[in-house]
Amino acid sequence: MRKSILTIIVSLFALAVTSFGAPFLYAQQPGLSQDKNGNLELHVVTDETVNIKVFIDDKPAIDAQFQKDISEERISIAPHKVFYFNFQPGKHTLRAEAQPGNQSFTGEFEVINNKQWLALSYVDPQRIKQKEQFTLEVYDHQIWYQ
């Protein structure tokens, strides 16, 4: 009897884990809140159809799907999204992950008292012959993508 109850409990647990992704097994770290009036403007751009996750100081900041767009003239338009955050002055770590492709990147940036602009770009490693698929650029002036 005990063996069958234990089997049922284990089966229900396994079903819950596969159905719900096991959110109850660990405490998820709270993500960063966007702040349109913040001191950090992060532009993420790619010419790929990809899901990009960004963590800043090990806290989830972005989980966004990018869809490659082809215009009527068959010109690829790079998907571009802007995210706004507010950070204390000092050094911070940004980690980015791309799926599919299983690529990751870690870089640092420094927030000075004024507003900072970051440009994180991603290129499919199958299309380029360089080691880095992600690049991170830091600016002290506004940046534009078209």
CORSULPE-V775284 format. One record per helix or strand. SS is the DSSP state (~ for helix, > for strand). FROM is the first residue (numbers start at 1). LEN is the number of residues. If there is no record, write none. Layout:
SS_FROM_LEN ; SS_FROM_LEN
This chain:
~_2_19 ; >_40_7 ; >_50_7 ; >_59_8 ; >_69_2 ; >_76_2 ; >_79_7 ; >_90_10 ; >_103_9 ; >_116_7 ; >_134_6
